[in-house]
Amino acid sequence: MITWPHEDTDWADSLETVYPVFADIGRAIAERETLLSVCRSHRHAATIRGLLRGTGVQKANLLFCIADSNDSWARDHGALTTLVGDEPLLNDFVFNGWGGRFEAALDSAIPRQLQAQHAFGNTPMQKHDLVLEGGAIETDGFGTLLATRSSLISAHRNSAQNQQTVEYALENRLGLERFLWLDHGHISGDDTDGHIDTLARFADPQTILYATAPPGDSDHAGLAAMAEQLRSFRTADGGPYRLIPLPFPGIHLDHNGLRLPAGYANFLIINRAVLLPTYGIPQDDEAEAIIQEAFPDREIVTIDCRQIIQQNGSLHCLTMQFPRQVALHDGQGFIAA
């Protein structure tokens, strides 16, 4: 799922430059699996359909739903899917605009609007009162959570709950059994209170790829402390994790001279491929080789995300995946323009 930007979002002044990047992401996805595009209107959907068809994507892999939005970070406002046996359940957590930083009422309503349009077929949806963004959690698929305390347990999110109650909620709602909490690590320009998908990601249940910064950089101390904490963690079998450092992506600034949250940990795993954000620097090649080694059975597809990070996020942040058990459909009543 991609929630496309429009004229009433913070992307308004840059649609001409960001639409091609969104289309590159959409094409890479739709070449390998179904792409669900969330658009604010039928007119908007017609524009996006034309963009995607112009990349050569087959019409059969393109689905559309209509829902207005505040922004485009589908990772954080999209529903999270769990499987009970082989039966899917959509989990709609509270999205409060990253601790109330930004208006999010429209984004928060998107999962329910899509369900009302039967975009998910007959898949049931459960509403939860826990504040949780998809970018704040990383799992190995076997019951282990990797997350930062700052993005889940704070005054702006779940302020009335402590670690024990948050873990209990995650155990009961998402089936998680092991909790690896990070206390360190931050990417400059990130305004999510340390989402894990900018910092450290599982390649498999024994392997974690993580962000780094060189000595002297403002992010170095926190990321070095994070690496030390990662070294202290143990797998479900009791052994140390295989830890793979990712290259430093350089310093990228916005038009006001503020640092942007470039990073290679914000990759997206899709069918048969991994989409890797790149930034037009020599380290891109090194990152691609590292990701290829970590995912030897998948094609690595690079996406230039320099325009995307202007809004303080990257590739993984823009997308939300659903397992094959969720039968996606065009929104009920959607009329292709």
Secondary structure, 3 states (H helix, E strand, C coil): CEECCCCCCCCHHHHHHHHHHHHHHHHHHHCCCCEEEEECCHHHHHHHHHHHHHCCCCHHHEEEEECCCCCCCHHHHCCEEEEECCEEEEEEEECCHHHHCCCCHHHHHHHHHHHHCCCCCCCCEEEEEEECCHHHCEECCCCEEEEEHHHCCECCECCCCCHHHHHHHHHHHHCCCEEEEECCCCCCCCCCCCCHHHCEEEEECCEEEECCCCCCCCCHHHHHHHHHHHHHCECCCCCECEEEECCCCCCCECCCCCECCCCCCCCEEECCEEEEEECCCCHHHHHHHHHHHHCCCCEEEEEECCCHHHHCCCCHHHECCCCCCCCCCCCCCCCCC
